[in-house]
Amino acid sequence: MKVFKSINPFDQSVIAEYPLMSEERVEDALVKADLAFQKWKYVSFSQRADSFHQLGKKLREQKEDLSRLIALEMGKILSEARAEIEKCANTCDYYADHGEEILHDEVIASEAKKSVVAFEPIGAVFAIMPWNFPFWQVLRAATPTIMAGNVMLLKHAPNVCGCSLAIEKLFREAGFPEGVFQSLIAGVDITEKVISHVIVQGVTLTGSEMAGSSVAALSGKHIKKTVLELGGSDPIIILDDADLDRAARVGLQSRMQNAGQSCIAAKRFIVLEKVKEEFVQKLIDGAVKLRQGNPLDETITTGPMARIDLAEKLEEQENASIRAGAEVIAGGTRNGCNFAPTLLNYVKPGMPAFNEEMFGPVAAIVSAPDEDDAIFLANINRYGLGASVWTKDLERGERVARQIHSGNVFVNSLVRSDPRFPFGGVKKSGYGRELSKYGMHEFVNVKTIFIDQ
């Protein structure tokens, strides 16, 4: 029998083994999803809202156990895991409170007796999700989608099967009908079977550029709506009038939280030459204070990376960048999955640290002579997910932000997702949006109803 192994990234011990579902069990889950949808789509918004408020309550009640599970399965430190669970609970409450308002019929003035745009659920949505935020990535997609009257099937990353099954259990405990949310413990070989199934009407994926390309091709073949949230190589632009202390503190937090394993982490620090030396010293001062170790230890600041292969790849990217002229000015060492928080100086276009997504605790520092050059350097990367701009002149910050080719640009703030705002990218970072009303509208039938006299 094939199994997925859940391995503690800190010490490589096996936590649990999960048998893969057979094709017959996957088919049963699809049938169950269809039956659930036929009923769930008629459930009132107020009843759905009650269920999501209850889900938020369950998340908060079980926060400590769920946070420990996250820490054990993918290495996130406990404080960050707790924040992830709380964010999921807040999002449940947000859509419970605003879902009906977002999907309320839109009245259109016309020559008809009545004309409206209605927003109706489409069926089952297949979610393919990564391990780095094992609860948040799932709930930020599932909450608006299911609140809209759809049902969801989740294929989570193999190394967080425990989290996947825990989420399904939470939905059941919150009172959602059987089949509204299901976890599929299955390999990539079932992907086309699920995408091609008649009950599945949409696919949402958060993952790598390669995975997004493959899923988009399959979904196109079977004419299924997709939302793709892929990689990022987010620039953080430090202008010459920035608050350097705050920019260095928040920038380091952005780069190093979750052991650097975030698609919207600040990855390329593009610093104007006038303030570069001072800013880099502040980064070094902050980096040397970071403590890496066992994620269950409440005193550490950075846990291990989630898998050995990911740490090895990051090390290869770092070494290739060094051979091309980059210089390690802090960190730079690896022990298994434990990758020391690292600063790479003198990074330039053409190096892996500039061109590629560095999915781990390595910050790439890039020099820019002036503002125009900083904008140019920010935009020549193939990704466009998030960015931040740091300046005391807010008009200047907005002007620069509007010139950055990215789905999200924050001025003087940590880049983050929030249920009130749309989240997603451009270029190789994918398409479509999650969260806010725009994310809720991704998997609905936007239906015109025209009633003449």
C-alpha positions as CSV (number, residue, x, y, z in Angstrom):
1,M,0.0,0.0,0.0
2,K,1.4,3.4,-1.0
3,V,1.6,6.0,1.8
4,F,2.6,9.6,2.4
5,K,5.0,10.1,5.2
6,S,4.7,13.1,7.5
7,I,8.3,13.9,8.5
8,N,9.3,16.4,11.2
9,P,11.7,18.8,9.3
10,F,13.7,19.6,12.4
11,D,14.9,16.2,13.2
12,Q,13.6,14.1,10.3
13,S,11.6,11.7,12.5
14,V,8.5,10.2,11.0
15,I,5.4,11.6,12.6
16,A,2.7,9.5,10.8
17,E,2.0,7.6,7.6
18,Y,-1.2,8.2,5.5
19,P,-2.4,5.5,3.0
20,L,-3.3,7.0,-0.4
21,M,-6.9,6.8,-1.5
22,S,-7.8,4.3,-4.3
23,E,-9.4,5.5,-7.5
24,E,-12.6,4.0,-6.2
25,R,-12.5,6.1,-3.0
26,V,-11.7,9.2,-5.0
27,E,-14.8,8.5,-7.2
28,D,-16.9,8.0,-4.1
29,A,-15.7,11.4,-2.8
30,L,-16.7,13.1,-6.1
31,V,-20.2,11.5,-6.0
32,K,-20.5,12.6,-2.4
33,A,-19.5,16.2,-3.4
34,D,-22.2,16.2,-6.1
35,L,-24.9,15.1,-3.6
36,A,-23.7,17.7,-1.1
37,F,-23.8,20.5,-3.7
38,Q,-27.4,19.7,-4.7
39,K,-28.5,20.6,-1.2
40,W,-25.8,23.1,0.0
41,K,-26.6,25.5,-2.9
42,Y,-30.1,26.0,-1.6
43,V,-29.0,26.6,2.0
44,S,-29.7,30.2,3.1
45,F,-26.9,32.7,3.5
46,S,-27.8,33.0,7.2
47,Q,-27.4,29.3,7.7
48,R,-24.1,29.2,5.9
49,A,-22.9,32.2,7.9
50,D,-23.8,30.3,11.2
51,S,-21.7,27.4,10.0
52,F,-18.7,29.6,9.2
53,H,-19.0,31.4,12.6
54,Q,-18.9,28.0,14.2
55,L,-15.9,27.0,12.1
56,G,-14.1,30.1,13.3
57,K,-15.0,29.2,16.9
58,K,-13.6,25.7,16.5
59,L,-10.4,27.0,15.0
60,R,-9.9,29.3,18.0
61,E,-10.8,26.6,20.5
62,Q,-8.3,24.2,19.0
63,K,-5.6,26.7,18.2
64,E,-2.9,25.2,20.4
65,D,-3.3,21.7,19.1
66,L,-3.5,22.9,15.5
67,S,-0.5,25.1,15.9
68,R,1.6,22.2,17.2
69,L,0.5,20.1,14.3
70,I,1.7,22.8,11.9
71,A,5.0,23.1,13.7
72,L,5.6,19.3,13.6
73,E,4.6,18.8,10.0
74,M,6.2,21.7,8.2
75,G,8.4,23.5,10.8
76,K,6.6,26.8,11.4
77,I,7.4,28.3,14.8
78,L,4.5,28.2,17.3
79,S,3.9,31.9,17.4
80,E,3.5,32.1,13.6
81,A,1.3,29.0,13.6
82,R,-1.0,30.5,16.1
83,A,-1.2,33.7,14.0
84,E,-2.1,31.5,11.0
85,I,-5.0,29.8,12.8
86,E,-6.3,33.1,14.1
87,K,-6.2,34.6,10.6
88,C,-8.2,31.6,9.3
89,A,-10.8,32.2,12.1
90,N,-11.0,35.9,11.3
91,T,-11.6,35.1,7.6
92,C,-14.4,32.7,8.4
93,D,-16.1,35.5,10.4
94,Y,-15.5,38.0,7.6
95,Y,-17.3,36.0,5.0
96,A,-20.0,35.0,7.4
97,D,-20.7,38.6,8.0
98,H,-20.3,39.9,4.4
99,G,-20.9,37.0,2.1
100,E,-24.6,37.7,1.5
101,E,-23.9,41.4,0.9
102,I,-21.1,40.5,-1.6
103,L,-23.4,38.1,-3.6
104,H,-26.5,40.2,-3.4
105,D,-28.3,40.7,-6.8
106,E,-27.0,43.7,-8.7
107,V,-29.9,45.7,-10.1
108,I,-29.2,47.0,-13.6
109,A,-31.1,50.0,-15.1
110,S,-32.5,49.0,-18.4
111,E,-35.7,49.1,-20.6
112,A,-36.9,45.8,-19.0
113,K,-39.4,45.5,-16.2
114,K,-36.6,44.1,-14.1
115,S,-33.0,43.3,-14.9
116,V,-30.5,42.0,-12.5
117,V,-27.1,40.3,-12.3
118,A,-27.3,37.2,-10.0
119,F,-24.3,35.4,-8.5
120,E,-24.9,31.7,-8.3
121,P,-22.7,28.7,-7.2
122,I,-21.3,26.5,-10.0
123,G,-20.6,23.2,-8.3
124,A,-17.5,21.5,-6.9
125,V,-14.1,23.3,-6.8
126,F,-10.9,21.3,-6.7
127,A,-8.3,23.0,-4.6
128,I,-4.6,22.0,-4.9
129,M,-2.7,23.6,-2.1
130,P,0.9,23.9,-0.8
131,W,2.5,23.1,2.6
132,N,3.9,26.5,3.6
133,F,0.7,27.9,5.1
134,P,-1.2,24.6,5.5
135,F,-4.3,26.0,7.0
136,W,-4.4,29.6,5.6
137,Q,-3.9,28.6,2.0
138,V,-6.8,26.2,2.2
139,L,-9.2,28.4,4.2
140,R,-8.6,31.6,2.2
141,A,-9.8,29.6,-0.9
142,A,-12.4,27.5,0.8
143,T,-14.2,30.1,2.9
144,P,-15.5,32.4,0.1
145,T,-16.0,29.5,-2.3
146,I,-18.1,27.5,0.1
147,M,-19.9,30.5,1.5
148,A,-21.0,31.2,-2.1
149,G,-22.8,27.8,-2.2
150,N,-20.1,25.6,-3.8
151,V,-18.4,22.6,-2.3
152,M,-14.7,21.8,-2.3
153,L,-12.3,18.9,-2.7
154,L,-8.8,19.4,-1.4
155,K,-5.6,17.8,-2.6
156,H,-3.1,19.1,-0.1
157,A,0.7,18.8,-0.2
158,P,1.9,15.2,0.8
159,N,3.9,16.4,3.7
160,V,0.9,18.0,5.5
161,C,-1.7,15.2,5.3
162,G,-2.3,15.7,9.0
163,C,-3.3,19.3,8.5
164,S,-5.4,18.3,5.5
165,L,-7.5,15.8,7.5
166,A,-7.7,18.2,10.5
167,I,-9.3,20.8,8.3
168,E,-11.9,18.3,7.0
169,K,-12.6,17.3,10.7
170,L,-13.1,21.0,11.6
171,F,-15.7,21.4,8.9
172,R,-17.6,18.4,10.2
173,E,-17.4,19.6,13.8
174,A,-18.7,23.0,12.8
175,G,-21.8,21.4,11.4
176,F,-21.2,21.5,7.7
177,P,-23.1,18.8,5.8
178,E,-21.1,15.7,4.8
179,G,-19.4,16.2,1.4
180,V,-19.2,20.0,1.5
181,F,-15.5,19.9,2.2
182,Q,-13.4,16.8,1.6
183,S,-9.7,16.0,1.8
184,L,-8.3,13.7,-0.9
185,I,-5.1,11.9,0.3
186,A,-3.9,11.1,-3.2
187,G,-1.0,11.5,-5.6
188,V,-0.7,13.7,-8.6
189,D,-2.0,10.8,-10.8
190,I,-5.6,11.6,-9.8
191,T,-5.4,15.2,-10.8
192,E,-6.7,14.8,-14.3
193,K,-9.4,12.4,-13.1
194,V,-10.7,15.0,-10.7
195,I,-10.4,18.0,-13.0
196,S,-12.1,16.2,-15.8
197,H,-15.0,15.0,-13.7
198,V,-18.4,16.5,-14.5
199,I,-19.1,17.7,-11.0
200,V,-15.9,19.7,-10.8
201,Q,-16.4,23.1,-12.4
202,G,-13.4,25.1,-11.1
203,V,-9.8,24.6,-10.0
204,T,-7.8,26.7,-7.7
205,L,-4.1,26.2,-7.2
206,T,-1.5,27.8,-5.0
207,G,2.0,26.5,-5.8
208,S,4.9,26.6,-8.2
209,E,5.1,28.0,-11.7
210,M,5.5,24.5,-13.1
211,A,2.5,23.1,-11.2
212,G,0.4,26.1,-12.3
213,S,1.3,25.6,-15.9
214,S,0.4,21.9,-15.8
215,V,-2.9,22.4,-14.0
216,A,-3.8,25.3,-16.3
217,A,-3.2,23.0,-19.3
218,L,-5.4,20.2,-17.9
219,S,-8.1,22.6,-16.9
220,G,-8.1,24.2,-20.3
221,K,-8.4,20.8,-21.9
222,H,-11.5,20.1,-19.9
223,I,-12.8,23.7,-20.0
224,K,-12.7,24.4,-16.2
225,K,-12.3,27.8,-14.6
226,T,-9.0,28.3,-12.9
227,V,-7.4,30.6,-10.4
228,L,-3.6,30.3,-10.1
229,E,-1.5,31.9,-7.3
230,L,2.1,31.0,-8.1
231,G,5.6,32.1,-7.2
232,G,6.9,35.5,-6.4
233,S,10.2,37.3,-6.2
234,D,8.9,40.3,-4.4
235,P,10.9,43.5,-4.5
236,I,11.2,45.8,-1.5
237,I,12.3,49.2,-2.7
238,I,14.2,51.3,-0.1
239,L,14.1,55.0,-1.3
240,D,16.6,57.5,0.0
241,D,14.1,59.2,2.3
242,A,12.9,56.0,4.0
243,D,12.7,55.4,7.7
244,L,15.6,53.0,7.6
245,D,15.2,51.5,11.0
246,R,11.6,50.5,10.4
247,A,12.2,49.4,6.8
248,A,15.0,47.1,7.9
249,R,13.0,45.7,10.8
250,V,9.9,45.0,8.7
251,G,11.8,43.9,5.7
252,L,13.8,41.4,7.7
253,Q,10.5,40.1,9.3
254,S,9.0,39.8,5.8
255,R,12.0,37.9,4.5
256,M,12.6,35.5,7.4
257,Q,9.1,34.7,8.8
258,N,8.0,31.1,8.0
259,A,11.7,30.4,7.4
260,G,11.5,32.5,4.3
261,Q,8.9,30.1,2.7
262,S,6.3,32.6,1.6
263,C,5.3,33.6,-1.9
264,I,5.0,37.3,-0.8
265,A,8.1,37.5,1.3
266,A,10.4,40.4,0.6
267,K,13.0,38.6,-1.5
268,R,14.9,41.3,-3.5
269,F,16.0,44.3,-1.4
270,I,16.4,47.1,-4.0
271,V,18.2,49.9,-2.1
272,L,19.2,53.3,-3.4
273,E,22.9,53.7,-3.3
274,K,22.7,56.9,-1.2
275,V,21.4,54.9,1.9
276,K,22.6,51.4,1.0
277,E,25.5,51.1,3.4
278,E,23.5,52.3,6.4
279,F,20.5,50.2,5.5
280,V,22.6,47.0,5.0
281,Q,24.2,47.4,8.4
282,K,20.8,47.6,10.0
283,L,19.9,44.4,8.2
284,I,23.0,42.7,9.5
285,D,22.4,43.9,13.0
286,G,18.9,42.4,12.9
287,A,19.9,39.2,11.2
288,V,22.5,38.2,13.7
289,K,19.9,38.4,16.5
290,L,17.7,35.8,14.9
291,R,17.6,32.3,16.5
292,Q,16.9,29.2,14.6
293,G,16.0,25.9,16.0
294,N,13.2,23.5,17.1
295,P,9.9,25.1,16.1
296,L,8.3,23.9,19.4
297,D,10.8,26.0,21.3
298,E,9.0,29.3,22.2
299,T,12.3,31.2,22.3
300,I,13.4,30.8,18.7
301,T,12.6,33.2,15.9
302,T,13.0,30.9,12.8
303,G,12.2,27.3,12.3
304,P,13.6,24.8,9.8
305,M,12.7,24.7,6.1
306,A,10.0,22.2,5.4
307,R,11.9,19.5,3.4
308,I,15.5,18.6,2.7
309,D,15.1,18.9,-1.0
310,L,13.9,22.4,-0.7
311,A,16.9,23.4,1.5
312,E,19.3,21.7,-0.9
313,K,17.8,23.7,-3.8
314,L,18.1,27.0,-2.0
315,E,21.7,26.2,-1.2
316,E,22.4,25.5,-4.9
317,Q,20.8,28.9,-5.8
318,E,22.9,30.6,-3.1
319,N,26.1,29.0,-4.3
320,A,25.4,29.8,-8.0
321,S,24.8,33.4,-7.0
322,I,28.1,33.5,-5.1
323,R,30.0,32.1,-8.0
324,A,28.4,34.9,-10.1
325,G,29.7,37.6,-7.7
326,A,27.3,37.8,-4.8
327,E,28.7,37.9,-1.3
328,V,27.4,36.4,1.9
329,I,27.4,39.0,4.7
330,A,25.3,37.1,7.2
331,G,24.4,33.4,7.6
332,G,24.9,31.3,4.6
333,T,25.2,27.9,6.2
334,R,22.9,24.8,6.2
335,N,22.4,21.8,8.5
336,G,19.8,19.5,7.1
337,C,16.6,21.6,6.9
338,N,18.0,24.2,9.2
339,F,19.1,27.0,6.9
340,A,20.6,30.0,8.7
341,P,19.0,33.4,8.0
342,T,21.2,34.7,5.2
343,L,22.0,38.1,3.6
344,L,23.5,38.1,0.1
345,N,25.0,41.4,-1.0
346,Y,26.0,42.6,-4.5
347,V,23.2,40.7,-6.2
348,K,22.6,41.6,-9.9
349,P,20.2,40.6,-12.7
350,G,21.2,37.3,-14.1
351,M,22.0,35.7,-10.8
352,P,19.6,33.0,-9.4
353,A,19.1,35.3,-6.3
354,F,17.7,37.9,-8.6
355,N,16.0,36.0,-11.4
356,E,14.5,33.1,-9.6
357,E,12.2,32.6,-6.6
358,M,14.4,31.9,-3.5
359,F,12.0,30.0,-1.3
360,G,13.8,30.2,2.0
361,P,15.5,32.6,4.4
362,V,17.9,34.3,2.0
363,A,17.6,38.0,1.3
364,A,19.1,39.4,-1.9
365,I,20.4,42.9,-1.7
366,V,20.5,44.9,-5.0
367,S,21.9,48.5,-5.5
368,A,20.0,51.1,-7.5
369,P,21.5,54.5,-8.5
370,D,18.1,56.3,-8.4
371,E,14.4,55.9,-8.2
372,D,13.9,55.1,-11.9
373,D,16.5,52.4,-11.8
374,A,14.9,50.9,-8.7
375,I,11.5,50.7,-10.5
376,F,13.2,49.1,-13.6
377,L,15.0,46.5,-11.4
378,A,11.7,45.7,-9.6
379,N,9.9,45.1,-12.9
380,I,12.4,43.1,-15.0
381,N,11.7,40.0,-12.9
382,R,9.3,37.5,-14.4
383,Y,7.1,37.4,-11.3
384,G,4.6,40.0,-10.2
385,L,2.9,39.0,-6.9
386,G,3.7,41.5,-4.2
387,A,6.0,44.5,-3.6
388,S,6.6,47.2,-1.1
389,V,8.0,50.7,-1.3
390,W,9.6,52.6,1.6
391,T,9.6,56.4,1.8
392,K,8.5,59.2,4.1
393,D,6.9,61.0,1.2
394,L,3.5,59.3,0.8
395,E,2.8,60.9,-2.6
396,R,6.1,59.6,-3.9
397,G,5.4,56.2,-2.5
398,E,2.0,56.0,-4.3
399,R,3.6,57.2,-7.5
400,V,6.2,54.5,-7.4
401,A,3.7,51.9,-6.3
402,R,1.6,52.6,-9.4
403,Q,4.6,51.9,-11.6
404,I,5.3,48.5,-10.1
405,H,4.0,45.5,-12.2
406,S,2.5,43.5,-9.4
407,G,-0.8,42.4,-8.0
408,N,-0.1,43.9,-4.6
409,V,2.0,46.9,-3.6
410,F,2.3,48.1,0.0
411,V,3.8,51.5,0.9
412,N,5.7,51.5,4.3
413,S,4.1,48.2,5.3
414,L,4.5,44.4,5.4
415,V,3.0,42.8,2.3
416,R,0.2,40.4,3.5
417,S,-3.1,39.0,2.5
418,D,-6.3,40.2,4.0
419,P,-9.9,39.1,3.4
420,R,-10.9,42.8,2.7
421,F,-8.6,43.1,-0.3
422,P,-8.1,41.0,-3.5
423,F,-5.0,38.9,-3.5
424,G,-3.2,37.5,-6.6
425,G,-0.5,38.3,-9.2
426,V,0.4,39.0,-12.8
427,K,3.0,37.7,-15.2
428,K,4.3,34.3,-14.0
429,S,2.8,34.8,-10.6
430,G,-0.6,33.6,-12.0
431,Y,-4.0,35.0,-12.6
432,G,-7.4,35.4,-10.9
433,R,-7.9,36.7,-7.4
434,E,-8.5,35.3,-3.9
435,L,-10.2,37.1,-1.0
436,S,-12.5,40.1,-0.9
437,K,-15.5,40.3,-3.2
438,Y,-13.3,39.7,-6.2
439,G,-12.2,36.3,-4.9
440,M,-15.7,35.4,-4.0
441,H,-16.8,36.2,-7.6
442,E,-14.2,33.8,-9.1
443,F,-16.3,30.6,-8.7
444,V,-19.8,31.8,-9.3
445,N,-22.1,32.0,-12.3
446,V,-22.5,35.7,-13.0
447,K,-25.9,35.4,-14.5
448,T,-27.9,38.1,-16.3
449,I,-31.7,37.9,-15.7
450,F,-33.8,40.2,-18.0
451,I,-37.5,40.3,-17.4
452,D,-39.5,42.2,-20.0
453,Q,-43.1,43.4,-19.8
